[in-house]
Amino acid sequence: MGRNEFRKYLATLGAKGGKAAASRLTPEQRIERARKGGKARAEKQRGEAKNEKTARDR
């Protein structure tokens, strides 16, 4: 197996990771993961906005 073929193979495995993991979770667990992810994205976005404002003030 060549290097590029191996990379393509690994990419196909990674593409199924989230769906495969979610299929094993209960609906409550999926909801909790979605909440945590949304909260983390919102906090990250707010943090970047704060940094941009601070950079402009300098």
C-alpha positions as CSV (number, residue, x, y, z in Angstrom):
1,M,0.0,0.0,0.0
2,G,1.4,3.3,-1.0
3,R,1.6,6.4,1.1
4,N,-1.3,8.2,-0.6
5,E,-3.5,5.0,-0.5
6,F,-2.8,4.8,3.2
7,R,-3.8,8.4,3.8
8,K,-7.0,7.9,1.8
9,Y,-7.8,4.8,3.9
10,L,-7.2,6.7,7.2
11,A,-9.4,9.5,5.9
12,T,-12.3,7.1,5.3
13,L,-12.0,5.8,8.8
14,G,-12.0,9.3,10.3
15,A,-15.0,10.4,8.2
16,K,-17.2,7.8,10.0
17,G,-15.9,8.5,13.5
18,G,-18.6,10.9,14.7
19,K,-21.5,9.1,13.2
20,A,-20.3,5.7,14.5
21,A,-19.8,7.1,18.0
22,A,-23.2,8.9,18.0
23,S,-24.9,5.6,17.0
24,R,-23.8,4.0,20.2
25,L,-25.1,6.8,22.5
26,T,-28.5,7.1,24.0
27,P,-30.6,10.1,23.0
28,E,-29.8,11.8,26.3
29,Q,-26.1,11.3,25.8
30,R,-26.3,12.8,22.3
31,I,-28.2,15.8,23.7
32,E,-25.6,16.4,26.4
33,R,-22.7,16.2,23.9
34,A,-24.5,18.7,21.6
35,R,-25.0,21.1,24.5
36,K,-21.3,20.8,25.6
37,G,-20.2,21.4,22.0
38,G,-22.4,24.4,21.5
39,K,-21.3,25.9,24.7
40,A,-17.6,25.4,23.9
41,R,-18.1,27.0,20.4
42,A,-19.9,30.0,21.9
43,E,-17.2,30.5,24.6
44,K,-14.5,30.2,21.9
45,Q,-16.2,32.8,19.7
46,R,-16.7,35.2,22.6
47,G,-13.0,34.7,23.6
48,E,-11.8,35.6,20.1
49,A,-14.0,38.7,20.0
50,K,-12.5,39.8,23.3
51,N,-9.0,39.3,22.0
52,E,-9.8,41.3,18.8
53,K,-11.3,44.2,20.9
54,T,-8.2,44.2,23.1
55,A,-5.9,44.3,20.1
56,R,-7.7,47.3,18.7
57,D,-7.4,49.1,22.0
58,R,-3.6,48.8,22.1
